Amino acid sequence: MSDLIVALDSTSATQLVNAAEAALGTLASSGSGHLGPFGVNWSVAANFSGGSAGLTPPKTISLNTIQFNYQIKLSFELDLNDFLPHGCLPQVCVTIPFIGQVCTPKICVEWPTVTIPLSYSDALKFSADFNLNPHLQGNQWLVDLVIVKVPDLQLSLKAAAIVTALGAVIGAAISVVPLIGPFIGVVVAAVIATIGLAGALGLLGDIITPFISGRTFTLVKQTQTLQLLPAASALEPAVNLTIAALASQIAQSDKPELVVSANFSV
Amino acid sequence: MNFMDSKNLGRGNLFGQKIIAAGKITYQIGVGGVSPSGDAFQVDVGSTPNASPMTYPIVITLQNGHFQVTNSPTKIAIGDVLTWHTEDKGTRGFSVSAQNTSGYSFDSTAMADNSVFTHVCGHFGVLEWTGTYLAGGTPKTVTGKITTTVPKLSTPAERVAYQASLAGGEIITLKDGIVDKPVVSITVGQTVFFAIQSSIGFSIVQSGFQPQKLRVT
């Protein structure tokens, strides 16, 4: 028989989950990868929010429509010579009545390499099953929710949105290159086609999946040993209460409840 | 390329001067707006004009910190035209000044009669320019606008037409403080020729630029 039992319905469990998401705070990661044929360096800041908890005995909590908020920053180098023909402005000759013939030289254009920076924020909603995992870590009892498996994240639309944003960023970044005016649309279309939805999807999956795979939310964190009475003298030491065991399950009574039970020792 | 400043010439610019005095001219290439330095180059100007005036394009490069010239003629006739330009994008911010022993002189940073400054317009939008000159010893200004548009390149015919248009330019003439075309419209990549018919100490600088909004489809 447990010394202490706490039962929470799905509403209270949802509040616990939301608090656990807030406690997790902003997660950050960085790395390098590929956006189609382009090598990119990226960094991401992300957090979880929202969602509701559904309770399924014996130990599954379904988190529905959790929102994963992320901001991705990436940059890559774009060598315009790979997309534009090498061309020359022809010689221009005019006759100025009071001077005579004046001819400008032919000017051949070498296109530069331009750094393309992208900062993109979005949110992804997903639902997944989590199992309860009570365990002792050091001197802390934890009741964790551990994701059972990564759900289908439906990233295609998000990847398409990134590709659209990239088009605008590329156009703006290359617009400062002299003489590129007539070719901006050509370059943007060619680069986007080169990257493709698959390229954006691949990179997005590589960045986002690690945040969700193996995801854990800590619902309960409790110090194992609690001091009931301080030491009164050398002959009367402190009286401590130790949580000897902590268990959790989803129990079904008139409605499913998250039940956390503890056994103490003195 | 591509900020417009007649005092600092680079690739995409040209300064030209019709020579109207005979004798030995000495010219130097210097850093824009600063007293010229380095080697001096001489051109003998004969007193008999050619039936058809000749134009001599002099090419400037920067080598080991010194301006070098190629194609510089040693003898020309009165009425012929000398032009200076660079084909090297690393050669920027140069100017040309010259004088002869009879007091005839010219300077690309302070253009006078029968000179020309050219500029290739490489960005699309509206370029505002200010010209400064001397009138009775007093500095005065004139202003103008160059609208640079993006051509349509959707069809082969449009691309051919655009390429052909690059061989043309717009001539803006300045005479005694009057600009004949203060507002012009060209296609990106075309050249504007500022031809100074009569003026003293004329220089032109880009005073503003409003880029055209992009529409990427």
Interface residues (C-beta under 8 A of the other chain):
Chain A: L89 P90 Q91 V92 V94 I96 F98 I99 G100 Q101 V102 C103 T104 P105 I107 E110 G167 A168 G171 A172 S175 V176 P178 L179 G181 P182 F183 I184 G185 V186 V188
Chain B: M1 N2 R11 G12 L14 G16 K18 P53 T55 P57 V59 G79 D80 V81 T83 H85 E87 K89 N114 S115 V116 T118 V120 G122 H123 F124 T148 V150 P151 L153 Y162 Q163 L166 A167 G168 G169 I171 T173 V188 G189 Q190 T191 F193 A195 Q197 P211 Q212 L214 V216 T217
